[in-house]
Amino acid sequence: MKLPTGFLNKMKEQLGDEYSLFVQSYERTRAAGVRANQLKISAAKLKELLPYLEEPVPWCRDGFYYNEEAVRPAKHPYYYSGLYYIQEPSAMLPAELLQVQPGSRVLDLCAAPGGKSIQLAARLGTEGLLVANDLHPQRAKVLLKNIERYGVVNAIVLNESPERLAQAFAGFFDKVLVDAPCSGEGMFRKEPEMANGWSQDEVAKYSEWQAAILDVVPLLLKPGGEIVYSTCTFSKEENEQQIQGFIEKYPEIKLLEMCRLWPHKVKGEGHFAAKLKQSGNRNLHGSRETLRVSSKPFSKDTLSKTAEQELDRCSQQVWGNPKKWRNWLPEGGTLVERSGHILWESNALPKLQGLKVLRSGWLLGTVEKGRFHPSSAYALGLPKEAALEAVQRCELSARDEQEKYTAIRYLRGETLQLEGKKWNKGWHLVTIDGYPLGWAKGAGNWLKNEFPPGWRWEDGEKR
Ligand SMILES: C[S@@+](CC[C@H](N)C(=O)[O-])C[C@H]1O[C@@H](n2cnc3c(N)ncnc32)[C@H](O)[C@@H]1O
């Protein structure tokens, strides 16, 4: 593999005796990883379902290695039911290091496409709050899709600048992850074309951006709050030196630990992570005046009569009981109707004003022309009992080749006709081995496909 001379010279200086081992690592096949989504499945159960999974990733309790030359995990209906995320093994480290507990308020500041957000959300469970943000609008949309596919219900997805977030959420978070944009030197083996764009100027440019992002983080933290800063690059300017500059500027921030994953030492690409803690009270520099989020003063459902009746009707069809849908809502939340969207919002979600909000809470569906249309996010966020108790359900199994193919046809958006099967009118939950995939509408011999276009199976997809 051809690497830029300037980069190699820097690495030689940085690594000394280890340099030759580092260079040799570029000739080895890179490692690939899959992480169980604990919101839906345990690591042990996933291992049973996917026998090709190899040994666990040492720094992530839900992660496994697999041989990407032999299997393509994205080409399976289980992937579409959000059971696992395909993630470069080293990228599983930063979210683990943050040690999120249920009930915390967590910010993933540079979150798209969302691998680490989903990992953080799994640690929170249905308690607490995840704010997942990305500056770039298109990437924020991908982030939203992943949050929904992986069944995260207590999240807010934002498309904001760190500065605006700091104004809105001053002193709000227990934990902040800054998985910063970087020169990506650690990804050259995975994405060789990235190496072509390398230059010392790029490193300097990213280093400035990172410093600007980090600069607002102290404002976002509660006293005693913790930060994990991570990159997938080797340069000291973007890593150790960045952290050094940060703690010099903010003496109330203490460095707890720093670690590096080197491709010549571990099965994974290059990664850097630093964990820091804010000690004591921080002067919020008057930003309390601009604080725009606050805890909800009270929690009362705001559903219209029509919306409630429609949800009952859908529930009667799917679960044979008009009130059953309420059983699947996590504790400690409120139902909200906003511009035709029906959402369940955790009471931990603050009021948001003036921010670019892509999603706040769990989208159950929309009411259009007086009719409730359940969303894919609703199906994917349902607990497994909800799927098992559905009476109008198209249950498929990936253990049967024919049924697995039917699931793929469903994911491609095709209308389904299954031999000897008749489908009652109304909503049916489509599941794969008991895990929800999405919705379909019964019409006698046919099941009309309600799987949304932007979520569909793509035949050309590499993974
Ligand atoms: C390394 S990627 C994040 C990967 C993500 N954490 C994951 O695990 O899927 C960095 C992200 O930062 C975003 N970004 C760049 N500048 C930003 C800024 N000033 N504020 C917030 N996000 C930013 C980029 O759009 C990009 O999606």
The ligand as a MOL file (V3000), in Angstrom:
LIG
                    3D

  0  0  0     0  0            999 V3000
M  V30 BEGIN CTAB
M  V30 COUNTS 27 29 0 0 0
M  V30 BEGIN ATOM
M  V30 1 C -15.5420 10.8030 13.2020 0
M  V30 2 S -17.0850 11.3040 12.6190 0 CHG=1
M  V30 3 C -18.1780 10.6950 13.8480 0
M  V30 4 C -18.4670 9.2270 13.7780 0
M  V30 5 C -19.5350 8.8370 14.7700 0
M  V30 6 N -19.1990 9.2280 16.1140 0
M  V30 7 C -19.8400 7.3500 14.7460 0
M  V30 8 O -19.3660 6.6230 15.5990 0
M  V30 9 O -20.6120 6.9230 13.8770 0 CHG=-1
M  V30 10 C -17.0740 13.0010 12.9270 0
M  V30 11 C -18.4100 13.6800 12.6850 0
M  V30 12 O -18.2900 15.0320 13.1310 0
M  V30 13 C -19.1280 15.8250 12.3370 0
M  V30 14 N -18.6730 17.2170 12.5450 0
M  V30 15 C -17.6950 17.9010 11.9090 0
M  V30 16 N -17.5550 19.1200 12.4500 0
M  V30 17 C -18.4400 19.2010 13.4650 0
M  V30 18 C -18.7830 20.2140 14.4050 0
M  V30 19 N -18.1560 21.3840 14.4250 0
M  V30 20 N -19.7730 19.9570 15.2780 0
M  V30 21 C -20.4170 18.7690 15.2870 0
M  V30 22 N -20.1400 17.7850 14.4200 0
M  V30 23 C -19.1680 17.9910 13.5230 0
M  V30 24 C -18.9640 15.2680 10.9490 0
M  V30 25 O -20.0840 15.5770 10.1450 0
M  V30 26 C -18.8420 13.7700 11.2230 0
M  V30 27 O -20.0860 13.1530 11.0690 0
M  V30 END ATOM
M  V30 BEGIN BOND
M  V30 1 1 1 2
M  V30 2 1 2 3
M  V30 3 1 2 10
M  V30 4 1 3 4
M  V30 5 1 4 5
M  V30 6 1 5 6
M  V30 7 1 5 7
M  V30 8 2 7 8
M  V30 9 1 7 9
M  V30 10 1 10 11
M  V30 11 1 11 12
M  V30 12 1 11 26
M  V30 13 1 12 13
M  V30 14 1 13 14
M  V30 15 1 13 24
M  V30 16 1 14 15
M  V30 17 1 14 23
M  V30 18 2 15 16
M  V30 19 1 16 17
M  V30 20 1 17 18
M  V30 21 2 17 23
M  V30 22 1 18 19
M  V30 23 2 18 20
M  V30 24 1 20 21
M  V30 25 2 21 22
M  V30 26 1 22 23
M  V30 27 1 24 25
M  V30 28 1 24 26
M  V30 29 1 26 27
M  V30 END BOND
M  V30 END CTAB
M  END
